[in-house]
Amino acid sequence: MIRKRIVAIATIFCLPLISLAAENNLGGLITNIGTTVFAPLIPVLFGLALIIFFWGLIQYMRAGLGEKGKLDEAKKLMFWGIIILFVMLSVWGLVGILKDTFFSGSSITAPTTLPKI
């Protein structure tokens, strides 16, 4: 039952790739895959990292100064949330630098909104 759900979800996410098969060149195909598949994932991943950080903050405030174990667990959540955000922002910055360096004349742009379906 779970495998059927996983296959169904994977099929739904791969459907845009079928329509991208008509591209004439590899660069256009890569650009289309990036804008239809990966571009919507970036804001979701940033949102998940923020949720992890704020969930750790809420747990830290709820634990107060009483229980040492809960405080340590909340500190770990906040720490990993900050680390994840830092890594994602650093990678995004490096991608921007590489894009500007090697593809300054191309039309590759950073996603600002989710694509309309």
Phi, psi and omega in degrees: 000316180291323180295323178296320178294318180297317178296319180295317180294317179297322179295318180297319181287338180268353180302322177299333181293331179295317180287341179276356183290347182273008180294147182275332182224164184292323180297318178294322178295316180295319178297316180293320177296319179297321183279333182264332184256309188273330182299318177290339181285332185297310177297328179294317179294320176297320178297318178297320178296319177295320178297319178299315180297311183291330175295319176297321178296317178296317179296323179294317180290325180290326181287334181064216180255011186278291190267120184293320182296317180291324177296317179295320179295319179293321177297321178296319178298314179296318179300311182290328175298317179293319179297315180298315179298317180298315181296316181295318178294323179294315179296319179297321177294318177296321177298319178297318178296315179296320179297314180292328182285311188262335184235045185294334181264000184271175183258022178286124181232156177285141179290134178247334178221163176287143179290148178276135182260000000 
